[in-house]
Amino acid sequence: MPAVRIVTQEEVPYVPVTSTEISPRRVWIYIGVIMMSLVVIGTWLVWFSAVIQRNFQEEDIRAACRRAMPETVDRCFDTVVIQRGGIRR
């Protein structure tokens, strides 16, 4: 049996195409739900990127403090964070 077979018009069953009206209210509801979903996802992505960036900056500061002042890493870290305008831990 061949892999591809030609289908004639007689073999295809007739299925009537029906269309229904979509109310404008339903369209606006869909648009509103999509917009809210995009806002939530976008807000989460911004928050997540800020958290990751802050963590990388903290690691960089700690590494620099370990190199410069290995005996007082915590004090050095707190001083640098305060000087940069951050919150003390």
VMD Tcl script that builds the backbone (N, CA, C; Angstrom):
set m [mol new atoms 267]
animate dup $m
set s [atomselect $m all]
$s set {name element resname resid chain x y z} {
  {N N MET 1 A 0.849 -1.179 0.000}
  {CA C MET 1 A 0.000 0.000 0.000}
  {C C MET 1 A 0.898 1.247 0.000}
  {N N PRO 2 A 0.587 2.209 -0.874}
  {CA C PRO 2 A 1.434 3.408 -0.935}
  {C C PRO 2 A 1.249 4.277 0.314}
  {N N ALA 3 A 2.295 5.053 0.641}
  {CA C ALA 3 A 2.261 5.910 1.813}
  {C C ALA 3 A 1.318 7.083 1.625}
  {N N VAL 4 A 1.141 7.545 0.380}
  {CA C VAL 4 A 0.275 8.679 0.093}
  {C C VAL 4 A -0.825 8.209 -0.844}
  {N N ARG 5 A -2.049 8.624 -0.540}
  {CA C ARG 5 A -3.185 8.204 -1.354}
  {C C ARG 5 A -3.995 9.433 -1.727}
  {N N ILE 6 A -4.435 9.511 -2.932}
  {CA C ILE 6 A -5.247 10.630 -3.390}
  {C C ILE 6 A -6.677 10.401 -2.930}
  {N N VAL 7 A -7.242 11.414 -2.295}
  {CA C VAL 7 A -8.613 11.335 -1.799}
  {C C VAL 7 A -9.494 12.099 -2.771}
  {N N THR 8 A -10.526 11.443 -3.215}
  {CA C THR 8 A -11.440 12.101 -4.153}
  {C C THR 8 A -12.536 12.835 -3.399}
  {N N GLN 9 A -13.262 13.664 -4.128}
  {CA C GLN 9 A -14.324 14.470 -3.519}
  {C C GLN 9 A -15.430 13.588 -2.940}
  {N N GLU 10 A -15.680 12.440 -3.535}
  {CA C GLU 10 A -16.755 11.560 -3.054}
  {C C GLU 10 A -16.408 10.929 -1.707}
  {N N GLU 11 A -15.112 10.750 -1.419}
  {CA C GLU 11 A -14.700 10.107 -0.176}
  {C C GLU 11 A -14.707 11.058 1.021}
  {N N VAL 12 A -14.688 12.360 0.764}
  {CA C VAL 12 A -14.649 13.334 1.841}
  {C C VAL 12 A -16.075 13.602 2.310}
  {N N PRO 13 A -16.354 13.378 3.586}
  {CA C PRO 13 A -17.716 13.647 4.058}
  {C C PRO 13 A -17.974 15.150 4.115}
  {N N TYR 14 A -19.207 15.512 3.861}
  {CA C TYR 14 A -19.578 16.917 3.884}
  {C C TYR 14 A -19.830 17.327 5.334}
  {N N VAL 15 A -19.119 18.340 5.797}
  {CA C VAL 15 A -19.305 18.876 7.134}
  {C C VAL 15 A -19.652 20.343 6.963}
  {N N PRO 16 A -20.847 20.712 7.367}
  {CA C PRO 16 A -21.212 22.127 7.197}
  {C C PRO 16 A -20.398 23.015 8.145}
  {N N VAL 17 A -19.999 24.148 7.643}
  {CA C VAL 17 A -19.241 25.105 8.440}
  {C C VAL 17 A -20.231 26.047 9.104}
  {N N THR 18 A -20.150 26.109 10.412}
  {CA C THR 18 A -21.037 27.008 11.132}
  {C C THR 18 A -20.198 28.093 11.782}
  {N N SER 19 A -20.736 29.258 11.835}
  {CA C SER 19 A -20.023 30.353 12.495}
  {C C SER 19 A -20.949 30.966 13.539}
  {N N THR 20 A -20.356 31.332 14.632}
  {CA C THR 20 A -21.112 31.984 15.686}
  {C C THR 20 A -20.491 33.348 15.930}
  {N N GLU 21 A -21.295 34.255 16.359}
  {CA C GLU 21 A -20.798 35.582 16.647}
  {C C GLU 21 A -20.114 35.593 17.999}
  {N N ILE 22 A -18.994 36.279 18.058}
  {CA C ILE 22 A -18.284 36.449 19.315}
  {C C ILE 22 A -18.644 37.839 19.827}
  {N N SER 23 A -19.111 37.872 21.043}
  {CA C SER 23 A -19.538 39.156 21.581}
  {C C SER 23 A -18.325 40.037 21.878}
  {N N PRO 24 A -18.449 41.345 21.705}
  {CA C PRO 24 A -17.337 42.249 22.014}
  {C C PRO 24 A -16.912 42.170 23.479}
  {N N ARG 25 A -17.873 41.905 24.345}
  {CA C ARG 25 A -17.565 41.784 25.774}
  {C C ARG 25 A -16.588 40.643 26.021}
  {N N ARG 26 A -16.807 39.507 25.352}
  {CA C ARG 26 A -15.929 38.350 25.510}
  {C C ARG 26 A -14.528 38.650 24.968}
  {N N VAL 27 A -14.450 39.381 23.869}
  {CA C VAL 27 A -13.152 39.756 23.308}
  {C C VAL 27 A -12.397 40.644 24.294}
  {N N TRP 28 A -13.083 41.629 24.882}
  {CA C TRP 28 A -12.428 42.513 25.852}
  {C C TRP 28 A -11.998 41.761 27.107}
  {N N ILE 29 A -12.774 40.766 27.500}
  {CA C ILE 29 A -12.384 39.944 28.654}
  {C C ILE 29 A -11.099 39.184 28.332}
  {N N TYR 30 A -11.020 38.595 27.133}
  {CA C TYR 30 A -9.805 37.892 26.719}
  {C C TYR 30 A -8.614 38.842 26.699}
  {N N ILE 31 A -8.791 40.018 26.135}
  {CA C ILE 31 A -7.707 40.995 26.070}
  {C C ILE 31 A -7.278 41.397 27.481}
  {N N GLY 32 A -8.248 41.624 28.372}
  {CA C GLY 32 A -7.925 41.992 29.758}
  {C C GLY 32 A -7.158 40.904 30.479}
  {N N VAL 33 A -7.574 39.661 30.308}
  {CA C VAL 33 A -6.885 38.547 30.971}
  {C C VAL 33 A -5.461 38.414 30.439}
  {N N ILE 34 A -5.295 38.541 29.140}
  {CA C ILE 34 A -3.957 38.450 28.549}
  {C C ILE 34 A -3.076 39.591 29.045}
  {N N MET 35 A -3.620 40.798 29.086}
  {CA C MET 35 A -2.833 41.947 29.547}
  {C C MET 35 A -2.422 41.772 31.013}
  {N N MET 36 A -3.331 41.313 31.851}
  {CA C MET 36 A -2.988 41.097 33.262}
  {C C MET 36 A -1.922 40.011 33.398}
  {N N SER 37 A -2.020 38.968 32.597}
  {CA C SER 37 A -1.013 37.912 32.633}
  {C C SER 37 A 0.355 38.464 32.233}
  {N N LEU 38 A 0.394 39.294 31.191}
  {CA C LEU 38 A 1.654 39.891 30.756}
  {C C LEU 38 A 2.231 40.816 31.820}
  {N N VAL 39 A 1.366 41.573 32.506}
  {CA C VAL 39 A 1.832 42.473 33.564}
  {C C VAL 39 A 2.425 41.668 34.717}
  {N N VAL 40 A 1.764 40.601 35.101}
  {CA C VAL 40 A 2.260 39.773 36.211}
  {C C VAL 40 A 3.596 39.135 35.836}
  {N N ILE 41 A 3.682 38.560 34.648}
  {CA C ILE 41 A 4.926 37.921 34.212}
  {C C ILE 41 A 6.045 38.955 34.094}
  {N N GLY 42 A 5.757 40.110 33.524}
  {CA C GLY 42 A 6.762 41.156 33.372}
  {C C GLY 42 A 7.257 41.677 34.709}
  {N N THR 43 A 6.336 41.881 35.642}
  {CA C THR 43 A 6.718 42.355 36.968}
  {C C THR 43 A 7.603 41.337 37.673}
  {N N TRP 44 A 7.246 40.079 37.556}
  {CA C TRP 44 A 8.055 39.035 38.182}
  {C C TRP 44 A 9.449 38.994 37.561}
  {N N LEU 45 A 9.547 39.120 36.239}
  {CA C LEU 45 A 10.853 39.090 35.589}
  {C C LEU 45 A 11.726 40.256 36.034}
  {N N VAL 46 A 11.142 41.444 36.170}
  {CA C VAL 46 A 11.907 42.605 36.634}
  {C C VAL 46 A 12.379 42.377 38.060}
  {N N TRP 47 A 11.500 41.897 38.925}
  {CA C TRP 47 A 11.868 41.634 40.313}
  {C C TRP 47 A 12.975 40.574 40.389}
  {N N PHE 48 A 12.828 39.512 39.623}
  {CA C PHE 48 A 13.798 38.416 39.641}
  {C C PHE 48 A 15.168 38.892 39.155}
  {N N SER 49 A 15.192 39.692 38.105}
  {CA C SER 49 A 16.479 40.188 37.608}
  {C C SER 49 A 17.127 41.129 38.624}
  {N N ALA 50 A 16.335 41.920 39.346}
  {CA C ALA 50 A 16.897 42.804 40.376}
  {C C ALA 50 A 17.491 41.986 41.520}
  {N N VAL 51 A 16.835 40.919 41.915}
  {CA C VAL 51 A 17.356 40.067 42.993}
  {C C VAL 51 A 18.664 39.409 42.568}
  {N N ILE 52 A 18.707 38.907 41.362}
  {CA C ILE 52 A 19.933 38.255 40.878}
  {C C ILE 52 A 21.074 39.263 40.779}
  {N N GLN 53 A 20.775 40.449 40.267}
  {CA C GLN 53 A 21.813 41.473 40.147}
  {C C GLN 53 A 22.346 41.871 41.520}
  {N N ARG 54 A 21.443 42.029 42.492}
  {CA C ARG 54 A 21.878 42.384 43.836}
  {C C ARG 54 A 22.770 41.290 44.435}
  {N N ASN 55 A 22.397 40.029 44.206}
  {CA C ASN 55 A 23.215 38.929 44.725}
  {C C ASN 55 A 24.603 38.920 44.105}
  {N N PHE 56 A 24.680 39.165 42.806}
  {CA C PHE 56 A 25.990 39.212 42.154}
  {C C PHE 56 A 26.824 40.366 42.693}
  {N N GLN 57 A 26.192 41.514 42.922}
  {CA C GLN 57 A 26.932 42.652 43.457}
  {C C GLN 57 A 27.435 42.363 44.871}
  {N N GLU 58 A 26.608 41.725 45.679}
  {CA C GLU 58 A 27.035 41.383 47.035}
  {C C GLU 58 A 28.214 40.418 47.011}
  {N N GLU 59 A 28.172 39.449 46.112}
  {CA C GLU 59 A 29.283 38.504 46.009}
  {C C GLU 59 A 30.561 39.214 45.575}
  {N N ASP 60 A 30.438 40.157 44.639}
  {CA C ASP 60 A 31.610 40.915 44.193}
  {C C ASP 60 A 32.195 41.742 45.335}
  {N N ILE 61 A 31.342 42.381 46.131}
  {CA C ILE 61 A 31.815 43.192 47.258}
  {C C ILE 61 A 32.501 42.304 48.280}
  {N N ARG 62 A 31.895 41.159 48.589}
  {CA C ARG 62 A 32.508 40.252 49.568}
  {C C ARG 62 A 33.871 39.744 49.079}
  {N N ALA 63 A 33.965 39.424 47.792}
  {CA C ALA 63 A 35.239 38.942 47.248}
  {C C ALA 63 A 36.301 40.037 47.343}
  {N N ALA 64 A 35.926 41.270 47.035}
  {CA C ALA 64 A 36.889 42.378 47.129}
  {C C ALA 64 A 37.307 42.602 48.578}
  {N N CYS 65 A 36.358 42.492 49.502}
  {CA C CYS 65 A 36.696 42.667 50.923}
  {C C CYS 65 A 37.602 41.547 51.415}
  {N N ARG 66 A 37.392 40.316 50.938}
  {CA C ARG 66 A 38.260 39.206 51.334}
  {C C ARG 66 A 39.691 39.440 50.860}
  {N N ARG 67 A 39.829 40.018 49.662}
  {CA C ARG 67 A 41.173 40.295 49.152}
  {C C ARG 67 A 41.829 41.451 49.894}
  {N N ALA 68 A 41.052 42.506 50.194}
  {CA C ALA 68 A 41.630 43.720 50.786}
  {C C ALA 68 A 41.802 43.597 52.295}
  {N N MET 69 A 40.775 43.093 52.976}
  {CA C MET 69 A 40.800 43.032 54.446}
  {C C MET 69 A 40.302 41.661 54.898}
  {N N PRO 70 A 41.104 40.614 54.794}
  {CA C PRO 70 A 40.622 39.271 55.120}
  {C C PRO 70 A 40.215 39.089 56.581}
  {N N GLU 71 A 40.760 39.894 57.467}
  {CA C GLU 71 A 40.445 39.705 58.893}
  {C C GLU 71 A 39.109 40.331 59.280}
  {N N THR 72 A 38.630 41.326 58.533}
  {CA C THR 72 A 37.363 42.005 58.877}
  {C C THR 72 A 36.457 42.089 57.658}
  {N N VAL 73 A 36.091 40.942 57.118}
  {CA C VAL 73 A 35.271 40.891 55.900}
  {C C VAL 73 A 33.889 41.485 56.148}
  {N N ASP 74 A 33.251 41.111 57.232}
  {CA C ASP 74 A 31.888 41.592 57.502}
  {C C ASP 74 A 31.861 43.106 57.696}
  {N N ARG 75 A 32.809 43.616 58.420}
  {CA C ARG 75 A 32.861 45.063 58.652}
  {C C ARG 75 A 33.107 45.809 57.339}
  {N N CYS 76 A 34.004 45.307 56.527}
  {CA C CYS 76 A 34.293 45.909 55.222}
  {C C CYS 76 A 33.044 45.875 54.339}
  {N N PHE 77 A 32.360 44.738 54.323}
  {CA C PHE 77 A 31.149 44.600 53.509}
  {C C PHE 77 A 30.093 45.610 53.944}
  {N N ASP 78 A 29.855 45.696 55.256}
  {CA C ASP 78 A 28.858 46.648 55.765}
  {C C ASP 78 A 29.223 48.085 55.394}
  {N N THR 79 A 30.490 48.422 55.505}
  {CA C THR 79 A 30.931 49.780 55.187}
  {C C THR 79 A 30.709 50.104 53.712}
  {N N VAL 80 A 31.062 49.167 52.838}
  {CA C VAL 80 A 30.903 49.401 51.394}
  {C C VAL 80 A 29.426 49.512 51.038}
  {N N VAL 81 A 28.600 48.664 51.605}
  {CA C VAL 81 A 27.165 48.707 51.302}
  {C C VAL 81 A 26.564 50.025 51.775}
  {N N ILE 82 A 26.920 50.473 52.952}
  {CA C ILE 82 A 26.404 51.738 53.467}
  {C C ILE 82 A 26.885 52.900 52.605}
  {N N GLN 83 A 28.150 52.877 52.186}
  {CA C GLN 83 A 28.664 53.951 51.346}
  {C C GLN 83 A 27.983 53.995 49.993}
  {N N ARG 84 A 27.562 52.854 49.492}
  {CA C ARG 84 A 26.856 52.814 48.199}
  {C C ARG 84 A 25.370 53.137 48.352}
  {N N GLY 85 A 24.917 53.331 49.548}
  {CA C GLY 85 A 23.515 53.698 49.767}
  {C C GLY 85 A 22.604 52.506 50.001}
  {N N GLY 86 A 23.154 51.353 50.297}
  {CA C GLY 86 A 22.352 50.180 50.544}
  {C C GLY 86 A 21.927 50.076 51.993}
  {N N ILE 87 A 21.184 49.048 52.296}
  {CA C ILE 87 A 20.704 48.820 53.651}
  {C C ILE 87 A 21.651 47.873 54.349}
  {N N ARG 88 A 21.934 48.156 55.591}
  {CA C ARG 88 A 22.819 47.288 56.389}
  {C C ARG 88 A 22.103 45.987 56.671}
  {N N ARG 89 A 22.818 44.916 56.648}
  {CA C ARG 89 A 22.193 43.606 56.873}
  {C C ARG 89 A 21.966 43.340 58.331}
}
mol reanalyze $m
mol bondsrecalc $m
mol representation Tube
mol addrep $m
